[in-house]
Amino acid sequence: MSEARVAALVMAAGRGQRLGGDEPKQYLLLGGLSVLARSLALFASHPRIDRVRAVIHADDRERYGEAIGSLKLAPPVSGGTTRQDSVRLGLESLANDPPDFVLIHDAARPLTPPSVIGRVIDALKTSVGAIPALPVTDTLKQGDGSRVTGTVPRAGLYRTQTPQGFRFAEILEAHRRFAGAELTDDAAVAEAAGHPVALVPGDEAAFKITTADDLERARRVSGETRIGTGFDVHRFGPGDHVWLCGIRVPHQRGLIGHSDADVGLHALTDAILGAIGAGDIGLHFPPSDPRWRGAPSGGFLAHAASLVTARGGRLVHADVTVICERPKVGPHRDAMRAAIAAILGIDLDRVSVKATTTEGLGFTGRGEGIAAEAVATVML
């Protein structure tokens, strides 16, 4: 047969209540993009897909527009009270210009490989329906909530995924016929109408985001790791203490700087900004601005961390090395790590503070100032 016209419907009308929170899961960020945008992009970028349309909740029009960014898609349609209703409404929206095949995909499966999509389309050349699936490998048990009541043979059992693909005319007729039947997926609708449904190999990457743990898993496997470095120097001047890595350390001299001159936090702030390509500390907090005279450097660091969060990322690790002869960092190391962890909102074991000298060489060796370098690892 000639190359078939293929449309994709991405189902995004649910509320995702099992994940928790106020935001429906399809609009949460995953690597800087919404879960929905990632799912839509799977099909918009696939060379065998001609048309992509989302089925969304009627209340989400504005949220949808913000979430999809610059993706070129068919206008969305509003879903119904159940997923089955929503699919039927999505199919009806294609009926005036029907495709040959239609793929129906859960927005909550944003990491489905393109190869799975291709296998489903290929199977529709010889079958009315086709679904990706994985054989069940775990032993299945029946239970009453507190004890096992039986073992279910796993031979011939599969975990189904999406997209589920169908010849358009047949699945539209089946959905019209079985509207309100409360069938569990679109393959079940096709089966109820007597249509054969083929199995094609699925992929573990096509898992569905249902719980908070699923979302964290998706962020781990889809993220981009970036590393930024920072370096800062402040000279000694009058005073009886220095600020180092968020801690006031007694010393016979102070550090000169427009803010509190915390050389460790300044280096770490630059490292984080560098990891996300957001310039340097002077760009965000110009030394010429009187607002920052004597300002606590913890505010600078917190700002850099907030930019990472705004990008849908998270700080994985922060490593600061203080370079000086005096004061000694060792007695304050644990307090410094705790201060940095509190500012960044990360676990203590993700923060390292080290110290070294230059063996009497250079300006630090002569006791003229303190230097610090930092490395920040960010997952976007």
ABEGO torsion letter per residue (X at the ends): XBBBBBBBBBBAABAGAAAEEABBAAABBBGGBBAAAAAAAAAAABAABABBBBBBBAAAAAAAAAAAEABBBBBBBBBBABAAAAAAAAAAAAAABBBABBBBBBAABAABBAAAAAAAAAAAAABABBBBBBBBABBBBBBAGABBAEBBBABGBBBBBOBBBBBAAAAAAAAAAABGAGBABAAAAAAAAGBBBBBBBBBAAABBBABAAAAAAAAAAABBBBBBBBBBBBBBBBEABBBBGGBBBBBABBBBBABAGBAAAAAAAAAAAAAAGAEBAAAABBAABAAABGBBAAAAAAAAAAAAAAAGBBBABBBBBBBBAOBBAAAAAAAAAAAAAAAAGBBAAABBBBBBBAGGBEAAAAGABBBBBBBBBBBX
